[in-house]
């Protein structure tokens, strides 16, 4: 099975912006990495991958309070950064899932 390039950059804009605490961006990234590992592990149907993307997005939603408690939030820059990261993963694995659909459970 195809593996994501080790040089793939996750959440570039969030890591570059001090508004987002690095330790929280790392937590958010870990949820995305779980999906990547799932995709890499075995062949899966689009529905199975979408289910994992939904779980990822719900887990990211749950981080919102942590961001608030650290004078930050998952807002426009974060949304765009998450979307770009997910889009890059979908393109790399040649998955026919629209980025908006992939993160359809988002509350940010």
PEURRA-V137064 format. One record per residue. N is the residue number from 0. RES is the residue in three letters. PHI is phi as a letter, one per 30 degrees, with the letter a starting at -180 (NA if undefined). D_LAST is the distance of its C-alpha to the last C-alpha in Angstrom with 1 decimal. Layout:
BEGIN
n = [N;N]
res = [RES;RES]
phi = [PHI;PHI]
d_last = [D_LAST;D_LAST]
END
This chain:
BEGIN
n = [0;1;2;3;4;5;6;7;8;9;10;11;12;13;14;15;16;17;18;19;20;21;22;23;24;25;26;27;28;29;30;31;32;33;34;35;36;37;38;39;40;41;42;43;44;45;46;47;48;49;50;51;52;53;54;55;56;57;58;59;60;61;62;63;64;65;66;67;68;69;70;71;72;73;74;75;76;77;78;79;80;81;82;83;84;85;86;87;88;89;90;91;92;93;94;95;96;97;98;99;100;101;102;103;104;105;106;107]
res = [UNK;UNK;UNK;UNK;UNK;UNK;UNK;UNK;UNK;UNK;UNK;UNK;UNK;UNK;UNK;UNK;UNK;UNK;UNK;UNK;UNK;UNK;UNK;UNK;UNK;UNK;UNK;UNK;UNK;UNK;UNK;UNK;UNK;UNK;UNK;UNK;UNK;UNK;UNK;UNK;UNK;UNK;UNK;UNK;UNK;UNK;UNK;UNK;UNK;UNK;UNK;UNK;UNK;UNK;UNK;UNK;UNK;UNK;UNK;UNK;UNK;UNK;UNK;UNK;UNK;UNK;UNK;UNK;UNK;UNK;UNK;UNK;UNK;UNK;UNK;UNK;UNK;UNK;UNK;UNK;UNK;UNK;UNK;UNK;UNK;UNK;UNK;UNK;UNK;UNK;UNK;UNK;UNK;UNK;UNK;UNK;UNK;UNK;UNK;UNK;UNK;UNK;UNK;UNK;UNK;UNK;UNK;UNK]
phi = [NA;d;c;d;e;d;d;d;c;c;h;e;d;d;d;d;c;d;d;c;e;e;d;d;d;d;d;d;e;e;d;d;d;e;d;e;d;d;d;d;d;a;d;b;d;e;d;d;d;d;d;d;d;d;d;d;d;d;d;d;e;d;d;e;d;d;d;e;d;c;h;b;a;d;b;e;d;d;e;d;d;d;e;d;d;d;d;d;d;e;d;e;d;h;c;d;b;d;e;d;d;e;c;d;d;d;c;b]
d_last = [32.4;30.6;29.0;26.2;27.9;28.1;27.3;23.9;21.4;18.0;15.2;17.8;15.9;14.3;17.8;19.5;17.6;18.9;15.9;14.5;17.0;18.6;19.0;15.3;14.7;17.7;16.2;13.1;15.7;17.9;15.7;15.8;19.5;20.2;19.2;21.5;24.3;24.0;24.4;27.2;29.1;30.4;30.1;27.5;26.8;23.7;22.9;23.2;21.0;18.3;18.7;18.2;15.1;13.7;14.9;13.3;9.8;10.6;12.1;9.2;7.2;10.6;10.7;8.5;11.8;13.7;11.9;12.6;16.1;16.6;15.8;12.7;8.9;6.1;6.1;8.0;10.5;8.6;6.6;10.3;11.9;10.4;11.1;14.5;15.4;14.8;16.7;19.4;19.9;20.1;22.6;24.6;25.2;25.8;23.5;23.3;19.6;17.5;14.4;12.2;14.1;13.8;10.0;10.3;9.3;5.5;3.8;0.0]
END
